[in-house]
Amino acid sequence: MTKLKIAMCQMEVIDNKEKNLKKAEKMITESKSKGADIAILPEMFICPYENDKFIEYYESQDNSPTLKFISKIAKKLNIHILAGSIPEIVIDKKGNKKIYNTSFFFDEEGELLGFHRKLHLFDVDIKGKVYFKESDTLSPGDKITVIDSKLGKIGIAICFDIRFSEISTIMALKGAKILIFPGVFNLTTGPLHWKLLLQSRALDNQVFTVGVSQALNENQNYPAYGHSLISNPFGEVIIEANSKEELLITEIDLDEIVTVREELPVRKNKRNELYQLKF
């Protein structure tokens, strides 16, 4: 399919998993009623973006109430769902525990097509403005993620991953035409970098980029910037939310990628004899 409708569920996340899941279900249901082919939830859509909450809310992939819930919704409504991310606990045979920030992609039959574990942990200290270290609780993933689906090949990365342009380039080289970034940018870096990064990754690779954030909740210790948006392959923002809770749905045409790559042949002009990515 070349045309598809994307729903960005910019939901306000609170410290209550059941209520967050009900909110997600409501927004996904509305997305389907308005013709969306895929509904995308934000990063950490079941819990506040806080290290202690990652520990409190983590779930195992094999026995996750959240993932079972999302799978049932996808099948019931016949819609693809990208479950932005949840804290995922993995316990090895020796009993060692690791918690990942993991996104899960379900098809319209409720089948899990794949998942992405955040590669780059958000460890920042901007003096007097924002301090956060995901590495206090989380472990990094080790795989770049491109998932084949009926909607086409989709690249998935999470929030801080977007700052590492090589990841997006590799996803595009692997055939992804849509790069999706669930995220929770903050009120310091969000206004400066969120839109710029999504436009840049779209422009770099001549693909569509989709960034889906939590809505601003001023009661949280780490309030989100919001402003979920989609950029087209020419680097233009075609739809953008504000900071409040909002459901945005828009149709994209993947044939735009072909047109842009013909009119502005960046790929054809690459000097692979001088530089290349190895993956």
N, C-alpha and C positions, 0 to 999 in steps of 0.2 A: 504494500500500500504506500502511496506517496503522500496522501493527505491524512492527517490525524489530528484529533482534538486532545489537547493536553490540559489537565486540571491541576492547578497549584493550590494545595490546601494549606494556606498560611494560618495555622491554628494557634490559639493562645494556650500554651501548656501550663498546667498547674500541678501541684504536688498531690495528685490523686490519679492513679493509673486507670481506674474504672471510668472516671469522668473523661479522661483524655481519650480513651478508646471509644466511648460513646460519641464524643465530638468528632473523632476521626470517621466513625461510621456515618454520622450525619452528613459530613462534608463529602464523603465518597458517594453516598447515595444521591446527593444533589448533583454531584459531578456526572453521574450516570444519567440522571434524568435530563441533563442538558447536553447529552450526546458525547461525553468524553470517552476517549478510547483508553486513556490511562490517567489515574489519579496519583499524585505524588505528595507524600507526607514529609514533614521537615525532619531534620536531625533531632534525635532524642525526643521523639514525639510522645513518649509515655511518661517522661519525667523531666523535672527542671534540670537545666544544664549546670550541674554541680557535682563535684567529685564524690561527696558522700552519698548523693542520690544515685550515682552510677552503681555503687555497691548495694544500696538498698533495693534498687529496681532490677538488677540484672536477671537475665533468664538464659537457660540453656536452649540452644537451637533445636535439640532433639525433643524437648518437652516444654515448649514455650506457649503459654496461654495467649500471649499477644499474637504470635505468628499463626496459631490455629485460628484465632479470631479473624485476622486479616485474610487468611486463606478462604474462610467460609464466606466472607463478604465478597471477595473477588469472584468466587464461583456462583454465589447467589445472584449477583448483579451482572455477571458476565463482563467484567472490566479488569484490565491490567492495573496492578497497584505496586508502586514502589514505596515500601514501608521505610521511609526516610532513614532512620537508624534507631537502634535500641542498644543498651548495654548487654553484651553477650558474654556469658561465662563459659569458659572451656576448662575442663579438668582432665589432665592427662593420666596415664596409667599409674603414675607415681603419686597421684593426688595433688600435683601442683596446679594452682589456679591462675588463669589469665582472663582478664576482662578486655573485650574488644568493643570498639564503636562500630557497629555493623549494620549495613543496609541490606534489605532483602527484597527481591523482585519476584512478584507472582504474576502468572498469566491469567487469562480470563476464565480458566477452569480451576483456579485456585492452586495450581501446581507451582512449586518453587523452582524458578528457572536458574537462580544463582544468587550470590551474595557478595558484598564488598566489605572488607574490613579496612577501616581508615588507615592509610599508610603513614601519614605524617601527623604526629601528635601535636596538639596546640599547646605549646609551652612559650608563653610571652610574659614580659614584664615591662610595660610601658609606664615609666615612672609617674606616679600620681594619677594614673588614669585607669589602667586595667592590668590585673595580674591573674594568670591562670596557668596551671600546669596539669595537663591531662595525664602526663607520665606519672603523676602521683598515684594514679589508680589504673590507668589503661595501658595496654600493650599495643604496639603497631602491627598492622597486617603486613603481608609480604607479596601480594599479588595485584597486578593491574587488572582491572575488571572490564571486560566487554562481553555482553550477553546477547545472544541471538534470540529473537522473538518474532512473532507475527507482525510486530510493528517495525521490524528491522533490527539492525545491530545498535545496541545502546551501551554507551560507556557510563560507568558509575564511579564517582569519587565523592568524598565527603569533606565539605567545608575547607579546612586548611590545605587539603590536597590541591586545591585550585591554584595555590600560589606557586606550585612546582610545574612549570609549563611543559616539561618533558612528559609528564603523565598524560596530559591531554593530547599531546602530539602522538604518543604511542597508541592511545585509544583510537584516535582518528586513523592512524596508519593501519590499525587492525580492522578498520571498516566501520567504526561507529559514526553514525551521522547525527546522533543526538548525544550530547554529554550532559548528564544530570548531576547536580551538586546539591544534595540536602545540606543545609548549613545553619549555623547560629552565629553570624557575625555580631559583634558588639557595637555599642554606641560610639566607640572611639574609632575603630577601623572601618566600620560599616559605611558611614557616609563618604569616606575617602576611597575605599578600595573595592567594595562588593560589586557595584555595577561595572567599574573599570575592569576588574578581573574577568567577569563573565563576558563582557564585550571583547576583551583581549583574547581570551581562549577561543571564542567564536571566530574572531577575525584571523587569528593565527592559523587555524585549521580549516576554516571555511565550512563550519558545521553550525548546527543549532546548539546553544547552551541554555540550560534551564537551572535556575537557582531557586530552591524552595526553603524558606526560612520559617522559624517560629515567629509568631506575632509578638510585638512588644508587650511585655507584662512587667510593669514598673514595680510590682511587689517581689520580683525575683532578685536574688543576689547578682545574677548575671542576666540583665535584660537584653533581649534580642533586638537587632536593628529592623528586622522585617524586610520589606521591599523585595519580595519574591519577584523574579522577572525572567523573561525569555529574550535572548538575543538571536538575531538571524545570522546567516553565514557572512553577511556584509558588515557585521558588527553593529547593527542597529537594534536598539531595544524596541521590541514590538508590543510588549505589554509589561506593566510594572504595578505592583501593589504599593500601598503606603505602609505605615508601621502597624496598623491595626489588623485585627483578625479579618480575613477576607478570603473568598474563594474566587480565583480567576481562571477562566477557561478561554482558550483561544485555539484556532486551527492553524497548523503550519503545513507547508507544502515542501516535501523533501526534494522536489525537483529544483527548488531554488539553489540547492547546493551545486547541482550540475551547471546551472546558468552562471553562478558566481565563479566557479572554477574555470569555466570557459572564458569569461570576460576578464578575469584577473588570474592568470595561470601561475599562481604561486608554486604549486606542486611541480609543474613542468619545469620551472626555472630553478629548482633546488640544485645545488652543487654538491651532489653526493660524493664526488671524488675529494671534496674538501672536508666534509663533515657529515656525520650520520649517527643515529641512535642505535645502540645495540640492545636488543631485547629478545 
